[in-house]
Amino acid sequence: MTGRRRWSTEEILDTAAELLRTSDADSFSVRKLAAALGTDSSSLYRHFRNKTELLRAVADRILLTAMDGYRPEGDWKQRVTTLALRLREAFGEQPQLAGVWGRFGSGGTGSRLVMEELLQALRTSGLPDEEVPARYHRIVILVAALIASEAGIGTLTPKEYEQGMEQFRVAVLGADPEHFPALSHFARDIRPLGVDRRAAFEEILAAQLAHIEAQMP
């Protein structure tokens, strides 16, 4: 009698990532993953203790992808910016997983590589060591929030995106000047959230780094 196939950890994570491309963390389940692999849930619990641990491992692979081939160059601000843009690009390829990272985090090798580089960059900035952890925390929150925000738009179908654009046009261009005078005044210059996201990402991050620099002794 042929025994049931044993799936490797990498094969399990590959399949989980594929499922998460078309769903989200809430609808994803170990049971669905087991069904996709043609096995039962108990066999997967030999690799991961629970769903959260599995999701963290999937998100960590995105961080590993972002750090693949990375070499620190430039001053501390350039290093932080390059790192943030690499994370943005990596999660842009799999936007469903950005929410997983923002919600569950990661404790694997990818996470440690990102943390190490960011902390190293901040140490070279001239900040006192006692201030580095707090500044690190603020940058991570900002980058994770920006990436998750973009990911939400990235998961829309073309039809959903167009419907959103139409609602935006109605809400902005159709605003009653009597009740919404400022909105009516700026209506033709207000851009949808999905427009010019990279420039906005870089500008917001640059402002945070400039704030850090201004606080240095």
C-alpha positions as MATLAB code, in Angstrom:
seq = 'MTGRRRWSTEEILDTAAELLRTSDADSFSVRKLAAALGTDSSSLYRHFRNKTELLRAVADRILLTAMDGYRPEGDWKQRVTTLALRLREAFGEQPQLAGVWGRFGSGGTGSRLVMEELLQALRTSGLPDEEVPARYHRIVILVAALIASEAGIGTLTPKEYEQGMEQFRVAVLGADPEHFPALSHFARDIRPLGVDRRAAFEEILAAQLAHIEAQMP';
ca = [
       0.000    0.000    0.000;
       1.415    3.350   -1.024;
       1.951    5.764    1.861;
       0.667    9.292    1.847;
       3.092   11.784    0.359;
       5.058   13.898    2.788;
       5.152   17.540    1.803;
       8.236   19.616    2.551;
       7.994   22.904    4.430;
       8.877   24.799    1.251;
       6.160   23.043   -0.743;
       3.624   23.866    1.950;
       4.658   27.522    1.934;
       4.552   27.648   -1.879;
       0.975   26.388   -1.885;
      -0.047   28.686    0.976;
       1.345   31.698   -0.875;
      -0.559   30.707   -3.999;
      -3.816   30.400   -2.062;
      -3.234   33.796   -0.476;
      -2.907   35.383   -3.909;
      -6.641   34.913   -4.384;
      -7.874   35.210   -0.794;
      -6.976   36.949    2.448;
      -5.751   35.961    5.885;
      -9.272   35.783    7.310;
     -10.642   33.369    4.717;
      -7.433   31.331    4.530;
      -7.381   28.200    6.661;
      -5.125   25.223    7.321;
      -8.006   23.009    6.221;
      -8.155   24.713    2.805;
      -4.387   24.448    2.472;
      -4.496   20.747    3.323;
      -7.228   20.204    0.719;
      -5.126   21.955   -1.933;
      -2.215   19.659   -1.086;
      -4.390   16.568   -1.024;
      -3.643   15.787    2.598;
      -5.203   16.345    6.019;
      -4.658   19.220    8.439;
      -2.885   17.070   11.009;
       0.036   16.482    8.648;
       0.580   20.247    8.313;
       0.622   20.759   12.063;
       3.860   18.782   12.116;
       5.426   21.759   10.337;
       3.490   24.666   11.875;
       1.744   24.766   15.233;
      -1.139   26.941   14.043;
      -2.433   29.176   11.259;
      -0.712   32.297   12.603;
       2.700   30.623   12.621;
       2.119   29.487    9.047;
       1.105   32.968    7.895;
       4.155   34.482    9.520;
       6.360   32.022    7.671;
       4.740   32.924    4.340;
       5.236   36.640    4.990;
       8.855   36.011    5.959;
       9.551   34.581    2.522;
       8.565   37.934    1.010;
      11.089   39.634    3.277;
      13.729   37.145    2.148;
      12.881   37.976   -1.464;
      13.273   41.678   -0.725;
      16.694   41.120    0.838;
      17.967   38.792   -1.887;
      21.003   40.411   -3.478;
      20.737   43.505   -1.289;
      23.940   45.424   -0.644;
      23.960   48.534    1.586;
      25.063   51.624   -0.320;
      25.035   55.342    0.404;
      24.376   57.171    3.643;
      21.895   56.026    6.276;
      18.915   57.735    4.631;
      19.694   56.147    1.267;
      19.990   52.737    2.930;
      16.653   53.075    4.709;
      14.958   54.347    1.543;
      16.395   51.563   -0.619;
      15.337   48.950    1.923;
      11.803   50.372    2.142;
      11.434   50.464   -1.646;
      12.623   46.866   -1.934;
       9.986   45.827    0.595;
       7.363   47.810   -1.307;
       8.316   46.117   -4.571;
       8.377   42.624   -3.059;
       4.943   42.957   -1.495;
       3.692   44.640   -4.653;
       4.243   41.303   -6.398;
       2.082   39.565   -3.801;
      -0.177   42.294   -2.369;
      -2.396   39.847   -0.468;
       0.571   39.055    1.751;
       1.198   42.686    2.726;
      -1.781   42.574    5.047;
      -0.489   39.330    6.526;
       2.862   40.958    7.310;
       1.260   44.066    8.759;
      -1.096   42.032   10.926;
       0.939   39.025   11.987;
       4.512   40.181   11.509;
       7.336   37.702   11.025;
      10.019   36.205   13.167;
      12.071   34.330   10.603;
      15.361   34.929    8.826;
      13.858   37.477    6.447;
      12.567   39.532    9.350;
      15.944   39.427   11.093;
      17.735   40.539    7.930;
      15.400   43.535    7.526;
      15.702   44.453   11.209;
      19.490   44.157   11.150;
      19.907   46.387    8.105;
      17.538   49.041    9.396;
      19.177   49.104   12.809;
      22.651   49.195   11.251;
      21.630   52.116    9.034;
      20.241   54.041   12.007;
      23.404   53.416   14.026;
      25.477   55.041   11.293;
      23.186   58.096   11.298;
      24.719   59.570   14.424;
      21.742   58.835   16.650;
      22.622   57.869   20.227;
      22.148   54.124   20.714;
      19.370   54.691   23.245;
      17.250   56.454   20.573;
      17.728   53.905   17.792;
      15.031   51.394   18.887;
      12.294   54.057   19.068;
      13.207   55.506   15.658;
      13.361   51.998   14.209;
       9.866   51.312   15.512;
       8.419   54.460   13.934;
       9.965   53.710   10.547;
       8.697   50.121   10.533;
       5.156   51.227   11.423;
       5.215   53.855    8.685;
       6.584   51.535    5.989;
       4.239   48.672    6.912;
       1.234   51.011    6.868;
       2.146   52.491    3.493;
       2.750   49.069    1.950;
      -0.514   47.680    3.347;
      -2.392   50.702    2.015;
      -1.014   50.183   -1.465;
      -1.653   46.463   -1.305;
      -5.338   47.056   -0.715;
      -5.567   48.865   -4.032;
      -3.343   46.297   -5.734;
      -5.771   43.477   -5.019;
      -8.712   45.131   -6.792;
      -9.933   43.688  -10.070;
     -10.010   46.095  -13.058;
     -13.794   46.287  -12.705;
     -13.603   47.077   -8.978;
     -10.944   49.712   -9.627;
     -13.025   51.418  -12.301;
     -16.076   51.397  -10.045;
     -13.999   53.026   -7.329;
     -12.753   55.671   -9.761;
     -16.319   56.442  -10.811;
     -17.385   56.817   -7.189;
     -14.407   59.105   -6.615;
     -15.383   61.308   -9.558;
     -18.979   61.535   -8.356;
     -17.954   62.281   -4.768;
     -15.379   64.940   -5.679;
     -16.514   66.582   -8.892;
     -20.156   66.392   -7.874;
     -19.664   67.958   -4.437;
     -22.145   70.739   -3.605;
     -20.140   73.997   -3.184;
     -22.567   75.206   -0.549;
     -21.954   72.252    1.739;
     -18.393   71.368    0.674;
     -16.747   74.656   -0.350;
     -13.126   73.518    0.089;
     -13.719   70.219   -1.704;
     -15.413   72.009   -4.587;
     -12.588   74.537   -4.809;
      -9.858   71.860   -5.079;
     -11.930   69.175   -6.828;
     -10.073   69.168  -10.146;
      -6.688   68.931   -8.424;
      -7.533   66.166   -5.927;
      -6.099   62.829   -7.083;
      -7.414   59.349   -6.278;
      -5.514   57.256   -3.745;
      -4.279   54.908   -6.445;
      -2.401   57.629   -8.362;
       1.330   58.339   -8.003;
       1.800   55.940   -5.117;
       5.576   55.520   -5.380;
       6.215   59.263   -5.289;
       3.921   59.612   -2.279;
       5.667   56.668   -0.577;
       9.110   58.214   -1.068;
       7.985   61.696   -0.027;
       6.326   60.508    3.187;
       9.329   58.357    4.099;
      11.730   61.219    3.313;
       9.788   63.493    5.638;
      10.118   60.963    8.457;
      13.864   60.588    7.863;
      14.281   64.375    7.745;
      12.447   64.593   11.074;
      14.845   62.068   12.573;
      17.832   63.991   11.217;
      16.502   67.254   12.653;
      16.372   65.698   16.132;
      20.026   64.670   16.089;
      22.423   66.460   18.454;
];
